[in-house]
């Protein structure tokens, strides 16, 4: 059983720590944050040890660091963990820009360490089934895709959302965009070039969510609405609509259309469905996922409404380490996601088409047998 230490105890940490109880090959033993008193309270609530980041990195009994710090701290925290000889699984994005992401990927490779990157929803039942259908020719030759990320930001639900509007890792393209970019890359391969336009909906935002920043008015340093066209190296064209300036949206989350059919995919924030398929001239048909482990509703635990298995990527990375094979949430894919997000924002800011240089291979598919091995019985 591998021991994992968590650095960063914000809102996303709850699901990762609680989901560790579902995994068969690791356990969370300690958590650390910037505020020692808050870290101690969170640790006590979760039944683990509270540490400072420095003490946690120095512990010999911790093999893997889960980096859940804000995006602006991802580079420094991940690099410190690698320098301490730890494997790392990092919440998206891998860095605030492609230079940071590439440097981390190089540092891990030079040290012979594993570096995995969220979102691990890439391993989820919905996206994996969609990939299998595409690879088997169910929609013929993929032609185009559409992705829509349209809501009004995190002002009224995140306890400390000010960082979403800062330049380092903020904005919808770098925050929510990686879920969709990663999913599209899993299904269609790497991106060749992007063209985009965008705007800043307002100069400031006032935080309304309960928490330490409630009532705070923060400057908006990022584009809050960006609309992009991405050309994949496979020839597929994809539109990506991202906005934190709309109050309600009825666009489908993610669709892929081919010469012989169409797929409507689940939101890539989740690990399950629904997944729908349309044959030529036919209506949507629901693709059953009932027998897939990661399609089971599990979150929130008190009243499950979603398939949220964050942490399965850590289990899969550890399994890959033990079996000496590549893991399926690799740093080269994470770096390409950051490269694409950077390129989209750059194109929207300048009006120029931006070419991408990285060309990572698609991660290997994962089947239900492999997933079931990563989960405890009944998980």
Steps between C-alpha positions, in 0.01 A plus 500: 500500500659827381490804731383831352543847647276787393620860467207739466184469707253712304154401381616228256697316771184362661414270211858381447553414866164331544534307174835356613297255707368353172844428353681171535865603482549824694389690807524865598705525819551876540387837367668840505398856424624854546306549824616246766187541714265445206712206386468344844122543497463353153733211585301418814173504305646259245673274750852564369808687624545875461839626386672803357596465132868492594458220756279303267757510219773389741315187614657173387173309535321704231554386142258717298400864535155612391533868409168680555638851544359790290627506139752779567675271751497182289847550354682578824320230699544228239865588445568492875338157520704367208817640654408316820487176300122463503271392221228760439141511386408863430157655475450674165668696363856370506633857498385856441654487153653248265856590604423402860321183391784391273759570770312279747469220246875516437579508872294189565656312208853596603439367851323184391183608682136479399302818437128462443259780421127546553236464378484127559146506360686386186484155661125531554241267354339757270814627328660156478188351342482790255863444408441129442203580276694758299799267461267219389348722229157554654482857369711438191773757444482774765443837336425758767437554869332763714569583863310749718602638839245773567403625848559800726822403672564390858405826674200360683613148594880476544618604850799697366453563125715812459790302350281396206524857367877540538736467208694200632278204421171687507216536254268235356748381236762401758260398777217297342650480152744220594213257564376547145839533334621180668185314397531616139869401491417157644240447227656678203873538566716814520408850379690663212380864513236725653321821411299686764326819602390618841423778743488600865134523609567746781796673658425368851311219672336506842520176696161386634586148621520433872862499610793727585472695173126572512431861403848547354515678165789367294652625174453276197840438338390230253268457204174367644349399164706328229383326183750282319537281193754221542640299209620156606791325330249231402312762294204533736375853566364585846328808638551588866270754664607610847328772699456621856265775381175315430220433749352189340605266222328221304789399274612133515821453697696298246410343166698325226361452150628266232414369157287215643361631828521737796587475869372720783744462788471560874649809659869410542498620860333165584608138457169350385224584252268566339640403161275515194545374144314588179518291185448659156148650488430354845414654836722500807538161670635470855816285513472278811782538752335310786769231521790748510648556849560874457146560373351436844366809675711571807508877567411660727515191725191603696283532188687375190414687182828484305776259410795679661801272541775760530804311618462207261785660303731466800406132530561448127837679516611285793385187315704611198806550720467149640444345155770715336281649228394855407218646707189637331502858637850591381686826533553531123123508450470745792760725339315491167179600677677805647655575161155494341348721771788749464459502122125559520542800732788634289292473183202667665726782619678561170266373229772278355481127435741322735673172413577242767827306519437212739361176360445246779352160418157412630520313832419130482134409556394341828236229533264414782721213621792736557274756669348236726849398614568858611190511718439318824228237489169684507671830407 
